[in-house]
Amino acid sequence: MSKTFLPFAENPLSTSGDYVFHLAPISQGLVASMSNNTVHLLAYDPLTFKTSPSLRVIEGAHSAGSSITGLKAVDANTVVSTSDAGEIRLWDFRVSNSNRPQAEFRVLPPQNFGKKTDKPMPILSVDALAQRIAVGTELVGVDAGVHIFDLRGGSSEPAVSYVDSHNDDVTEIKFHPTDANALLSGSTDGLVNVYNTTIADEDEAVYQTINHGASIHSTGFLAEKRLYALSHMETLSVYQVADPDANVPEPAPVEFGDVRESWGCEYVIDVCPGYVAVGSHPEEDHAAQNFSLIPFLNETPDLANRLVFQGGHGEEVVRSLYIDDRSQVVYSGGEDGIVRVWKAEGLDCSKSYFSATPWRTEDAMEVDNDDNAVDEKKEKKEKKDKKHKKDKKHKKEKRFKPY
């Protein structure tokens, strides 16, 4: 049986039409990015959240006129934010009242026909794990890439770059939850790539390419060898992760198709730990404007036992969620400029493969830095040229701009 919840508290971060873009948890509180180029630190405690403004606000987090495109926790104290101006900035919240980033990185486009430019590539997606930051870029000319920075090395240059595996904007980047060497990328070209980032050679590093057939909104790992792909047209599928050292056929994907009608929603927010988050904002006055968490265990949606968050963000799209099942609390950010807190009894992410707080598993993660690791891989397998044999993908006007 479904359960319904009302908001416990809310914090209007903007009253002038600005959106809440992203939410990222760190030890000091919940970090939120806004469309007005600000970053806010909010209290976790619902009572403090209800009565206090932002604990800290970073004004002008990125260059004037730019838009924040991503926000992720790097460790217990630090987040990384990215922008469409090509800025990758680290913010350490132990340093109080500072609008200066702890560090900044950027990705320059390759030299074309001898022409060199200092204008960085716009960044559209970001993820962080075990002191590594991965970003995906917008298509500029013929270039759209995946770049990985290693914070332990002290270099401002990417440690690894893959620039030939997508032929359109890279809209999603995800590390494997417990293996910082495994990485996913998704693009508006409809492809999801799986990389072994210990390998610099791109043909060898990309050991699986999945054609989802529609522009990728979100992708990630559901289990050690299972991943999902969600398109901007709300089509969802689950795929087997290939074993690069085994010559066995991949099983057929689990295809849910366009889930809007069958799951009773208008759009999919994202795949969260143990749940698929969906939203509804119909235009009819009498219609329910909610968002829901649909339990998603064993790759099966439990529609009858969804958790319904009544009222959601009104007529506005829910952009981001953070689920804290230990405190039985859900935080939501929407295009109304508000972050809401929901007390939700019955939250259970314990059966999920995800880690809701990434830094808490960091000590258990080991990144393979052995120079011999690459040599121990099996001999190079013959690969087709994926770059030039991709089918054209169908594109559609997005229900909302994802970046």
Secondary structure as the mmCIF struct_conf table of DSSP 4:
data_model
#
loop_
_struct_conf.conf_type_id
_struct_conf.id
_struct_conf.beg_label_comp_id
_struct_conf.beg_label_asym_id
_struct_conf.beg_label_seq_id
_struct_conf.end_label_comp_id
_struct_conf.end_label_asym_id
_struct_conf.end_label_seq_id
STRN STRN1 LYS A 3 PHE A 5
STRN STRN2 PRO A 7 PRO A 12
BEND BEND1 LEU A 13 LEU A 13
BEND BEND2 THR A 15 GLY A 17
HELX_LH_PP_P HELX_LH_PP_P1 ASP A 18 TYR A 19
STRN STRN3 VAL A 20 ILE A 26
TURN_TY1_P TURN_TY1_P1 SER A 27 GLN A 28
STRN STRN4 GLY A 29 MET A 34
TURN_TY1_P TURN_TY1_P2 SER A 35 ASN A 36
BEND BEND3 ASN A 37 ASN A 37
STRN STRN5 VAL A 39 LEU A 42
BEND BEND4 TYR A 44 ASP A 45
HELX_RH_AL_P HELX_RH_AL_P1 PRO A 46 THR A 51
BEND BEND5 LEU A 55 LEU A 55
STRN STRN6 ARG A 56 ILE A 58
TURN_TY1_P TURN_TY1_P3 GLU A 59 GLY A 60
BEND BEND6 HIS A 62 HIS A 62
TURN_TY1_P TURN_TY1_P4 ALA A 64 GLY A 65
STRN STRN7 ILE A 68 ALA A 73
BEND BEND7 ASP A 75 ASN A 77
STRN STRN8 THR A 78 SER A 83
TURN_TY1_P TURN_TY1_P5 ASP A 84 ALA A 85
BEND BEND8 GLY A 86 GLY A 86
STRN STRN9 ILE A 88 ASP A 92
TURN_TY1_P TURN_TY1_P6 PHE A 93 ARG A 94
BEND BEND9 VAL A 95 VAL A 95
TURN_TY1_P TURN_TY1_P7 SER A 96 ASN A 97
BEND BEND10 ARG A 100 ARG A 100
BEND BEND11 GLN A 102 GLN A 102
STRN STRN10 ALA A 103 PHE A 105
HELX_LH_PP_P HELX_LH_PP_P2 LEU A 108 GLN A 111
STRN STRN11 ASN A 112 ASN A 112
TURN_TY1_P TURN_TY1_P8 PHE A 113 GLY A 114
STRN STRN12 LYS A 115 LYS A 115
HELX_LH_PP_P HELX_LH_PP_P3 LYS A 119 PRO A 122
STRN STRN13 ILE A 123 LEU A 129
TURN_TY1_P TURN_TY1_P9 ALA A 130 GLN A 131
STRN STRN14 ARG A 132 THR A 137
STRN STRN15 VAL A 140 VAL A 140
TURN_TY1_P TURN_TY1_P10 GLY A 141 VAL A 142
STRN STRN16 ASP A 143 ASP A 143
STRN STRN17 VAL A 146 ASP A 150
TURN_TY1_P TURN_TY1_P11 LEU A 151 ARG A 152
BEND BEND12 GLY A 153 GLY A 153
BEND BEND13 SER A 156 GLU A 157
BEND BEND14 ALA A 159 ALA A 159
STRN STRN18 VAL A 160 TYR A 162
BEND BEND15 ASP A 164 SER A 165
BEND BEND16 ASN A 167 ASP A 168
STRN STRN19 VAL A 170 HIS A 176
TURN_TY1_P TURN_TY1_P12 PRO A 177 THR A 178
STRN STRN20 ASP A 179 SER A 187
TURN_TY1_P TURN_TY1_P13 THR A 188 ASP A 189
BEND BEND17 GLY A 190 GLY A 190
STRN STRN21 LEU A 191 ASN A 196
TURN_TY1_P TURN_TY1_P14 THR A 197 THR A 198
BEND BEND18 ASP A 201 ASP A 201
HELX_RH_AL_P HELX_RH_AL_P2 GLU A 202 ALA A 205
STRN STRN22 VAL A 206 ASN A 211
BEND BEND19 GLY A 213 GLY A 213
STRN STRN23 ALA A 214 ALA A 214
STRN STRN24 ILE A 216 ALA A 223
TURN_TY1_P TURN_TY1_P15 GLU A 224 LYS A 225
STRN STRN25 ARG A 226 SER A 231
TURN_TY1_P TURN_TY1_P16 HIS A 232 MET A 233
STRN STRN26 THR A 235 GLN A 240
HELX_LH_PP_P HELX_LH_PP_P4 VAL A 241 ALA A 242
TURN_TY1_P TURN_TY1_P17 PRO A 244 ASP A 245
HELX_LH_PP_P HELX_LH_PP_P5 PRO A 249 PRO A 253
STRN STRN27 VAL A 254 ASP A 258
HELX_RH_AL_P HELX_RH_AL_P3 VAL A 259 SER A 262
TURN_TY1_P TURN_TY1_P18 TRP A 263 GLY A 264
BEND BEND20 GLU A 266 GLU A 266
STRN STRN28 TYR A 267 CYS A 272
TURN_TY1_P TURN_TY1_P19 PRO A 273 GLY A 274
STRN STRN29 TYR A 275 GLY A 279
BEND BEND21 GLU A 283 GLU A 284
TURN_TY1_P TURN_TY1_P20 ASP A 285 HIS A 286
BEND BEND22 ALA A 287 ALA A 287
STRN STRN30 PHE A 291 LEU A 297
TURN_TY1_P TURN_TY1_P21 ASN A 298 GLU A 299
STRN STRN31 THR A 300 PRO A 301
HELX_RH_3T_P HELX_RH_3T_P1 LEU A 303 ASN A 305
STRN STRN32 LEU A 307 PHE A 309
TURN_TY1_P TURN_TY1_P22 GLN A 310 GLU A 315
BEND BEND23 GLU A 316 GLU A 316
HELX_LH_PP_P HELX_LH_PP_P6 VAL A 317 VAL A 317
STRN STRN33 VAL A 318 ASP A 324
TURN_TY1_P TURN_TY1_P23 ASP A 325 GLN A 328
STRN STRN34 VAL A 329 GLY A 334
TURN_TY1_P TURN_TY1_P24 GLU A 335 ASP A 336
BEND BEND24 GLY A 337 GLY A 337
STRN STRN35 ILE A 338 LYS A 343
TURN_TY1_P TURN_TY1_P25 GLU A 345 GLY A 346
TURN_TY1_P TURN_TY1_P26 SER A 350 LYS A 351
BEND BEND25 TYR A 353 PHE A 354
BEND BEND26 ALA A 356 THR A 357
HELX_RH_3T_P HELX_RH_3T_P2 PRO A 358 ALA A 364
TURN_TY1_P TURN_TY1_P27 ASP A 371 GLU A 376
BEND BEND27 LYS A 377 LYS A 377
HELX_LH_PP_P HELX_LH_PP_P7 LYS A 378 GLU A 382
HELX_RH_3T_P HELX_RH_3T_P3 LYS A 386 HIS A 388
BEND BEND28 LYS A 389 LYS A 389
HELX_LH_PP_P HELX_LH_PP_P8 LYS A 390 LYS A 393
STRN STRN36 HIS A 394 HIS A 394
BEND BEND29 ARG A 399 PHE A 400
#
